[in-house]
Amino acid sequence: MRQPSLIARRVAVASVSLVVAAGAAACGPEDNDAKSSGGGDSQAKKGGTLSVLNSNPQSDFDPARLYTSGGGNVPSLVFRTLTTRNRENGAAGSEVVPDLATDTGRPSKNATVWTYTLKKGLKYEDGSPITSADIKYGIERSFAAELSGGAPYLRDWLIGGADYQGPYKDKKGLDSIETPDDLTIVFHLNKPEGEFPYLATQTQFTPVPKAKDTGTKYEQHPVSSGPYKVVKNENDGERLLLERNTHWSASTDAERKAYPDKIDVRSGLDSSVINQRLSSSQGPDAVAVTTDTNLGPAELAKVTGDKELASRVGTGHFGYTNYIAFNPKVKPFDNPKVRQAISYAIDRSSVVNAAGGSSLAEPATTYLPNQKSFGYTPYDHFPAGASGNAAKAKELLKEAGYKNGLTVTLTHSNSKDFETSPEIATAIQDALKKAGITVKLQGLESNDYSDKVQSVTTEPGFFLAHWGADWPSGGPFLAPIFDGRQIVKDGANFNTGFLNDKSVNDEIDAINKLTDLDEAAKRWGALDKKIGEQALTVPLFHPVYKRLYGKDVKNIVISDWTGVLDISQVAVK
């Protein structure tokens, strides 16, 4: 996943996800246990209208253009894909499961060919059958320049994908996607990819009937393959009204419960207004949720003191890490001892407080998130304790030739996001001062910040960053940041440490060949630990997501894939 603060469509996973915004696991601390909240299926009944109150509009509502994790939240009500995320609480929700397909895919021996068989009886909202050719066409149209914005993996993975320009310019299509019959689709990849089942959850794998494709206007009324259809789309997703797709059958869909009759999505609202409305739960707001608005520190303090409100807080964790990035091409960060000294000097307690406190952030010493699906392997190469180890930092600085300390500049965003913002930068500044490091702060507006840190020619030596996962695995977490072959010289570059280590690159290739995802996870964790020794980043914290929901919303499910309430599961009273 791209860094949300750096690329608009990411987490705030992308307002449509996620990822840009979403967090992940059912955590169930003192305020709420997602497994029991809402009473579970025993209280879930069909009927009613679910309201969704959001800050960001559900824009670009075309499966080709969406960049979502696991198919997204609102999008997955309309768009079904070959596979999807498991709609369960906690760790079980980080698994990939079949959706339109009968299984998660059948790989060739070297994982370069993946074959899927569709379930029988699948239908669109108009009652016409869904075929493998529709999925092939849906993928191909995502290559069209006018429909760009989705995940880039297919362009990299499919044979011929790098040069394909979509069906509007090349009607021949991609030979690397075969449809020998209406229920079979075969993908030919140019390299082994054991995690292809995860990719097949992206909305680009949504079937699109060619005869109903209206190009850039398709988002106004995409043809539904899910339990709901679009009956209204105003102001590019600011208002979405969904009603039941009567041709959707629960017998072909084990994941989506589809309890409400209608889902009314209203966006463009101020976050404080959303939380106030959910808190009051008056009228239609009693059956309302949000898919993109978290509780802030002040709001959380108020909620925690109210037993009834606290019982309506969903808690989750998304695969996401906030960290310090170093550019080793810039002095003094070319010296590993300087990077290590800063690692030792960090006061994670003050950083966590700056991020909103322990209820909203958990200290991190590993780059990979602390979830099994990522391959989390505990390590702390530069133990700073809770409040930093200034003495060890000074010792390393002396060895590096800076016995009298040094002065550095920390670049951060001026956005008040509690991640790369001034609050975090100031906490780091205060901690490093104790170790004899004077930190000057360079705050930039959001666009300027992203332009500066993403460019290989302007990347600063010392700056705040974060990264979120396109799916719950170490692959999309480690490869973009540490694979030397992904260094981009003329575009957005995320390998901030410019690491190009053959042993690391080779291990990434070796893990990608594995179709045993549990075994792959172990290898990702070991690789994370190895890379961590080079101190190219300083992991700071993993965010915790807390979101209110209306008093009459039932059957709360929060998985470790998205970290937020899954609206495909909720019922309204």
PyMOL commands that set and color helices and strands:
alter all, ss='L'
color gray80, all
select helices_A, chain A and resi 37-43+75-77+91-94+132-141+145-147+153-157+196-199+203-205+210-212+215-220+250-252+271-280+283-287+297-304+307-310+336-345+348-354+372-374+390-399+422-433+446-454+475-482+484-486+502-512+517-532
alter helices_A, ss='H'
color red, helices_A
select strands_A, chain A and resi 49-53+83-85+96-98+106-107+113-117+177-181+184-188+228-234+239-244+262-266+288-289+313-316+320-326+361-363+406-413+437-444+462-468+537-543+545-548+553-554+571-572
alter strands_A, ss='S'
color yellow, strands_A
deselect
rebuild
show_as cartoon
